[in-house]
Amino acid sequence: MKYIISTGWWCCGQLKDSRAKLLGDDALREKDFFNHWYKSVKAFSKPEKILVVDSNSPVKPDLMKNDERLEFISLNENAGHASNHTGKYCGYTRAIFTGMGYAISCNVDYWVYLEQDALLYGDNIVEEAVKRMKGDFLFGSGIGTPQVLQQSFIIMKTSFIPTFLKNYSNIKYTDNQVSPELKFALSCLPYFKITSNIFLTTIKIKAVDKYIKKVSAITMEHFMNKHTFQFGYGRCRPINFDDRFFYFQHGTKDELKMYAEKCNRTNKNS
């Protein structure tokens, strides 16, 4: 199997971060955290290419020039966070679209996304996840989070990407009206035109019967649970650092330290 890994990039350096809420240790938002992200990808996966999609950041990461797999592309603007962005799509979604198109152009079997503040653990973690796939895509479980799924680690067959992109672009709402997480889930549903219209109608009409809303939400959750990683954690806590496979984002200072110690032990034993 062949795959590429893509990620987004934003770093404001000494400028003030405009987001209302910042999660995890401040080190996640510094330029040098890219080195930890890259080491994680290099140690535990084998992509054909590694694509970094920059949202016109004032501070760029230092790329490893001896790794010919690394590619860097800058967009023309910083679209902003999903809660406050320009245009129809936020910076996250634009980075996703760019990575998907790149994967198709590379003629690989899978597109893999790993958020810039997320870290992997486990030899051949992507290959292991693909072995357990029951469909065209895998997301992080939304259980324990405010959303129906998590997007810091995603695997999708490139053959499904054209369908996904068509469905996503047909959702008329902007990313700050309907979250990218919900748009992702809707775009993956069978019979998209019917199911998305029903679900978006129920969440947008305040007077709609609570029973219909509940059934829609349960149906969505049941479907997505069939297409989630069989290991944690993303934003969910606590993290069991003894797991054979895991990933996480928004790491605290203590969590990043525990991760580094585990990787050091692994290197010594290998």
Legacy VTK file of the C-alpha trace (Angstrom):
# vtk DataFile Version 3.0
C-alpha trace
ASCII
DATASET POLYDATA
POINTS 270 float
0.000 0.000 0.000
1.139 3.531 -0.771
0.096 6.700 1.002
1.037 10.309 1.568
0.737 12.197 4.854
-0.373 15.813 4.796
-0.738 18.417 7.508
-1.628 22.067 7.885
0.707 24.729 9.226
0.135 27.940 11.134
2.578 29.641 13.494
2.305 33.274 14.538
5.625 33.425 16.383
5.821 36.491 18.616
2.501 37.827 17.350
-0.545 37.358 19.553
-2.655 34.304 18.712
-6.164 35.548 17.919
-7.965 32.338 18.874
-10.270 32.635 21.873
-9.119 29.387 23.505
-5.719 27.697 23.271
-5.401 24.022 24.208
-2.323 22.098 25.286
1.177 23.275 26.088
2.446 26.479 24.474
5.236 24.450 22.850
2.631 23.085 20.393
2.314 26.529 18.824
6.037 27.172 18.458
8.021 26.672 15.254
10.239 23.961 16.753
7.316 21.647 17.492
7.400 20.691 13.823
10.577 18.735 14.589
8.657 16.562 17.075
5.792 16.096 14.606
8.221 15.100 11.862
10.129 12.656 14.102
6.824 11.034 15.023
5.890 10.582 11.352
9.355 9.343 10.400
9.588 6.855 13.281
6.163 5.253 12.991
5.024 5.530 9.364
6.317 5.065 5.834
4.660 7.645 3.553
5.638 8.174 -0.068
5.469 11.922 0.487
4.949 14.341 3.404
3.081 17.518 2.465
2.946 20.608 4.696
0.235 23.109 3.693
1.023 26.548 5.098
-1.775 29.073 5.694
0.438 32.015 4.789
2.055 31.987 8.240
4.517 34.680 9.327
6.765 31.914 10.703
7.696 28.853 8.637
8.981 25.504 9.980
12.542 24.328 9.400
12.235 21.461 6.935
14.664 18.545 6.927
16.471 19.108 3.630
17.851 15.558 3.535
14.358 14.052 3.326
13.217 14.198 -0.307
9.704 13.180 0.718
9.031 16.559 2.362
7.102 19.120 0.327
5.971 22.584 1.466
3.306 24.772 -0.120
1.928 28.137 1.032
-1.624 29.310 0.417
-2.315 32.928 -0.509
-3.955 33.849 2.813
-4.631 32.743 6.353
-8.327 31.927 6.194
-8.604 31.605 9.967
-10.154 29.196 12.455
-13.518 27.503 11.838
-15.168 29.837 14.355
-13.975 32.974 12.546
-12.776 32.715 8.961
-12.829 34.383 5.557
-14.606 32.817 2.581
-16.651 29.629 2.732
-13.909 27.432 4.195
-11.571 27.851 7.150
-7.815 27.248 7.029
-8.190 23.672 8.250
-10.562 22.729 5.426
-8.383 24.379 2.795
-5.355 22.423 4.009
-7.427 19.248 3.886
-8.547 19.891 0.310
-4.967 20.603 -0.761
-3.694 17.383 0.812
-6.452 15.328 -0.790
-5.710 16.707 -4.253
-2.012 16.054 -3.759
-2.698 12.431 -2.782
-4.754 11.869 -5.934
-2.006 13.446 -8.061
0.604 11.183 -6.444
-1.437 8.130 -7.487
-1.269 6.552 -4.021
-3.829 4.290 -2.377
-4.487 6.378 0.720
-4.443 9.952 1.927
-3.467 10.380 5.578
-3.871 13.574 7.568
-2.066 14.291 10.833
-2.708 17.628 12.520
0.382 19.756 13.205
-0.022 19.387 16.990
-0.688 15.610 16.900
1.839 12.841 17.529
1.834 9.157 16.554
3.099 6.116 18.400
3.444 2.510 17.218
5.480 0.895 14.445
3.592 1.043 11.128
0.569 2.625 12.804
-0.970 3.640 9.460
-0.586 0.155 8.013
-2.085 -1.338 11.179
-5.082 0.980 10.989
-5.654 0.165 7.306
-5.717 -3.565 8.121
-8.715 -2.905 10.356
-10.585 -0.608 7.938
-14.121 -1.667 7.061
-14.767 1.012 4.460
-13.266 3.982 2.663
-12.162 6.093 5.630
-11.179 6.247 9.289
-11.592 9.130 11.731
-10.990 9.567 15.426
-13.918 8.664 17.664
-16.054 11.597 18.745
-17.034 9.889 22.010
-16.054 12.151 24.896
-15.767 15.222 22.649
-18.314 17.871 21.564
-18.249 16.569 17.960
-19.416 13.430 16.163
-15.832 12.650 15.083
-12.239 13.839 15.486
-10.057 15.096 12.633
-6.513 15.234 13.989
-5.739 11.837 12.397
-7.600 10.713 9.263
-7.111 7.940 6.710
-9.099 7.880 3.469
-8.887 5.853 0.274
-7.970 8.132 -2.604
-10.665 6.441 -4.695
-13.281 7.928 -2.319
-11.860 11.466 -2.311
-13.725 12.745 -5.442
-17.049 11.661 -3.905
-16.133 13.241 -0.586
-15.085 16.544 -2.160
-18.249 16.725 -4.241
-20.420 16.108 -1.184
-18.527 18.565 1.023
-18.657 21.349 -1.556
-22.406 20.821 -1.987
-23.049 21.744 1.642
-24.058 25.392 1.322
-23.190 26.425 4.881
-19.838 27.994 5.754
-17.506 26.285 8.230
-18.532 28.665 11.011
-22.214 27.844 10.433
-21.757 24.062 10.350
-18.530 22.670 11.827
-15.977 20.906 9.611
-16.371 17.807 11.828
-20.092 17.585 11.044
-19.491 18.369 7.366
-16.944 15.548 7.213
-19.402 13.091 8.709
-22.221 14.183 6.410
-19.983 13.986 3.336
-19.198 10.353 4.133
-22.802 9.243 4.646
-24.458 6.909 2.119
-27.180 8.581 0.019
-25.587 11.957 0.785
-28.184 14.163 -0.871
-31.043 12.703 1.170
-29.316 12.136 4.499
-27.486 15.475 4.578
-30.637 17.447 3.781
-32.558 15.675 6.543
-29.820 16.106 9.119
-29.003 19.736 8.299
-32.703 20.583 8.383
-33.129 19.091 11.853
-30.158 20.939 13.339
-31.005 24.291 11.740
-34.727 24.481 12.588
-35.005 25.418 16.248
-38.670 24.404 16.512
-38.141 20.885 15.151
-39.278 18.022 17.350
-36.593 17.019 19.882
-37.235 13.362 19.081
-36.273 13.846 15.425
-33.092 15.658 16.449
-32.161 12.860 18.833
-32.780 10.106 16.272
-30.706 11.992 13.670
-27.820 12.404 16.105
-27.896 8.737 17.179
-28.024 7.575 13.550
-25.009 9.729 12.689
-23.051 8.520 15.728
-23.834 4.859 14.983
-22.606 5.183 11.406
-19.405 7.027 12.308
-18.507 4.575 15.083
-18.074 1.904 12.374
-15.390 4.036 10.759
-13.218 5.082 13.694
-9.739 4.035 14.782
-9.607 1.094 17.158
-7.025 2.940 19.224
-6.998 6.411 20.877
-6.839 9.213 21.650
-6.877 12.516 19.790
-8.403 14.975 22.261
-9.783 12.275 24.573
-8.207 11.747 27.962
-6.627 10.083 29.857
-3.888 8.663 27.619
-2.545 5.191 28.344
1.090 5.513 27.310
1.483 1.731 27.585
-0.720 1.177 24.524
0.940 -0.438 21.523
-0.664 2.093 19.151
-1.983 5.561 19.894
-2.033 9.175 18.786
-2.914 12.369 20.605
-3.134 16.117 20.148
-3.342 19.145 22.470
-0.676 17.533 24.648
0.090 19.115 28.002
3.655 19.620 29.206
3.440 16.422 31.285
1.949 14.412 28.417
4.621 15.560 25.978
7.276 14.596 28.532
5.753 11.129 29.022
5.583 10.654 25.247
9.241 11.645 24.818
10.289 9.257 27.582
8.354 6.393 25.980
9.941 7.077 22.581
13.396 7.151 24.176
12.770 3.779 25.831
11.561 2.370 22.521
14.707 3.565 20.736
16.940 2.018 23.387
15.158 -1.349 23.137
15.097 -1.488 19.335
LINES 1 271
270 0 1 2 3 4 5 6 7 8 9 10 11 12 13 14 15 16 17 18 19 20 21 22 23 24 25 26 27 28 29 30 31 32 33 34 35 36 37 38 39 40 41 42 43 44 45 46 47 48 49 50 51 52 53 54 55 56 57 58 59 60 61 62 63 64 65 66 67 68 69 70 71 72 73 74 75 76 77 78 79 80 81 82 83 84 85 86 87 88 89 90 91 92 93 94 95 96 97 98 99 100 101 102 103 104 105 106 107 108 109 110 111 112 113 114 115 116 117 118 119 120 121 122 123 124 125 126 127 128 129 130 131 132 133 134 135 136 137 138 139 140 141 142 143 144 145 146 147 148 149 150 151 152 153 154 155 156 157 158 159 160 161 162 163 164 165 166 167 168 169 170 171 172 173 174 175 176 177 178 179 180 181 182 183 184 185 186 187 188 189 190 191 192 193 194 195 196 197 198 199 200 201 202 203 204 205 206 207 208 209 210 211 212 213 214 215 216 217 218 219 220 221 222 223 224 225 226 227 228 229 230 231 232 233 234 235 236 237 238 239 240 241 242 243 244 245 246 247 248 249 250 251 252 253 254 255 256 257 258 259 260 261 262 263 264 265 266 267 268 269
